[in-house]
Each structure stands twice: as structure tokens, then as C-alpha cells.
Amino acid sequence: MLKHYPRFTTIALSYVAAGLLFIFLGPAFFQTLIVPFGIFGIAIAGALYTYSFTTSLGALLLIALVPYHPIGVMAVVGGIGATIADFTIFKFVRDDLKKEVRRFGASKMIQNVCSANGILCKKWMRNLMGTIIMASPFPDELGIAMMSTTKMERETFILLAFIVDIVGIYLLVFTASALLP
């Protein structure tokens, strides 16, 4: 897996590292990093939440901000930061990860899935799966790369990214607020 999918492997390792940091350093450490930035800190955390190597850190920072800001404000402001980062990825970085997504799509396993159920490889399905990935705590580049293979218009992408980022961050901070003491 390391040899064929180096970025996917690095992303997985970044989640492990972030989890260990959270366990050993605790939420107070992350709060001291981001709380002084106030509302701008939410936008920073939202932007970090989108990029593969910083997704886990962005999620931890957003969770650390839960006691200090209303969930709705965090979702919108974090969504703005995330959308700006997503558009930057869409415009400048998408080709790099697209190669791995295409290689993964050409793999025997995916080809078998596509031949067994053609609906999974349709343009609209790639957009749907890309949208779901963008709303999840997984790195947005994966979803962006899937969606970029469908030649989506820039304006459509920005609107969709904003809505999905707000929903994804809302779900993250809502869940964190329900689980944190």
C-alpha cells in the first residue's frame, strides 16, 4: 500500500498521529493553540479541516473550540475557511491527487465493482460520493479529485463545497458538543 498509494498511507498515518497527540496532550493543549485567535481561529481550523495532511488537526482544533462558540457560528465560519481552502485545492492542487484516484479507479477491485454494478461508476455517482467525502472527516482532496474527473463548473463547485463544508463541520462540532463534558 505504501508504494502504490503514498498519499493515502500518509493521510492514514496523520490520523493515527493526531489521535495519539489528543490522547497524550489532551484537549486543553489544542484550546491554548486556537482559542486566542477567536472567530478567525474557527476559519483557520475550517481551512485545516479540508487538506489531507491537516484534516485531523483541523478536526481537533474545531472540537477544542466547541466550548467557546455557538455551533451554528462555528459551522458557517469554519465552512467559509474550508470553502476557501477547497477552492484553492480545486484550482491548484487537484491534479496531483487525481493521479492516485485514477490509479485507484483503474485497480482490479474497483473495475470489478464497476462491472458488477455500473451505477457506481456513473458521473453523478462520482459527484455524490465526492460530496459525501467532502462532508465527512476524510480529506476533501479525495472528493475533489473524484468530482474533478466529471468536469464540474467552478461556480457549482464553490456553492456545493460551501454547503457541504457547513454541514460536515456542523455534524462534527454537534457530535463533539454532545460527547464532551
N, C-alpha and C positions, 0 to 999 in steps of 0.2 A: 504494500500500500504506500509506503514512503516513496518508493521510486516512481510509481505511476501517478500518484495524487499528492504531491508535496504540500500544496496549499491546504487541501482538506485535512491532511495529517497535522499541519501546523495549527490549523483552527481548532481541531480536537484537543491538541496539547495546550492551547491557550485557555480552553475551558477548564481543564484539569488544574492548570497553574492558578487561575482566578479562584477556583473553588478552594484550593489549598491556602491561598492568601486570605480569603474570607474566613476560613476556619481558624487559622493561626493568628491573624491580626484583629479579627472581629470587625463589626460594623462601625465602631467608633473611629477607627483609623480612616475609613473611607469618608466618614462625615467630616472629619477635620480637613480632608483634602478639598471637598467640593462645597460645603456649606458657606464658606466666606465669599464665594462668587455670587451668591444669591440667585436671582432668576436667570442670570446669564449662565450659571453653573448647570441649570437644567438643560439649556440649549447645548452646552458643551457635552454633557452626558448623553443627550439625544444623538448628537453627531457621532460620538464614540460608539454608540449602540449599533450603528449601521455597518461599520467597517470590520471585516473579518477578524483581524488581529486584535481589535479593541472591543469587540462586541461584549465579551464577558465583563470587561472593566466598565464599560458604559452601563451595563445592567446593574452591576454592583453599586455604581455611583447613583443611579436612579433610585435604587432601593434604599440607599443611605439617605436620600433626600425626602423620602416619604413622610417622616415625622414633621418636616418643616414647611411643606407646601401642600395646598389642596390638590387632589388627584387630577381634577379637570385641567387646572393650570399646568400641572406637570405634563399631561398628555399633549396639550396644544403647544406649549413652548418646546418641549422635547421633540414633538413632531416637526416643528419648524427647523430645529437644528438637524434632525435626522433627514428631512427632505432636502435641505441644502447639501448635506453630505451625500445623499443618494444621487442627486443630480450631478454632483462632481464625479461620482463613480460612473454614472451612466455616460457622462460626456468624455471623460479622460481615461478611466482605468478599465472599463468593461472588457476590452479586447484581451487583456491578459488572462483573466479568469475564464473567459468564454472558451479559450482553447481547451482547458481542463473539462469544462462542461460538455463540449462537443466530443472530447475523447471518451468521457464517461457515457455520453449518449450513444456512442458507437460501440461501446462494450457489448460483449455477447449477452450478458444478463439483461441489459436494457433492450437490446434488439429482440430478445425472446419475449420480453414483456410487451413490446410494441407489436410484434407479430401475433401474439396471443390475444391482445386486446388493443386494436388500433386506436381507440379513443384516447388512450394515454399519450399518444404522440401527436395529437392534433394541435394546431396553433392556439386555439382558445384554451386548451388544457394546459399548455406550457405557460400561458399568461395567468391562468388560475393558480397553478402550482407556484409560479413565481410570486404571485400576490400573497399566497399563504406563507411562503418562506419569508417574505419581507415583513409580514405581521408577526412572525414568530421570533423567538430569541436567537434564531440562527442568523448568520451574517447575510446582509442584504445583497452582497455581490452575487451570491448563488441565484437568488431570484431575479436580479437584474440581468445576469447573463442568460438565464432561461428566456426572459422576456425580450432581450435584445435580439435573439435569434428570430423573433417574429416581426421585426421592423416596426415597432410601436412608435407613434409620433411623440415628440418631445413634450408637448403640452399635455397630452393624455397621460404620459408617464408621470409628470410632475404632480398632476391632480391625484392620480391613483396613489402615488408614493406618499403624498401628504395624508390622505385619508387612512391608508394602511398603517403608516407610522403612528398616527394618533391612536388608532385602535390598538396596535401592538403595545405601545408604551402604556396606554390606559390599562390594558389587561395585566401587564407586568406590575405596575405600581398598585393596582387594585388588589391583586393577589398578594403582593408583599404587605400591603397595609392590613389585610385580613389575617396574615400569618404572623406578622411581627407583634411583639407585645406592646 
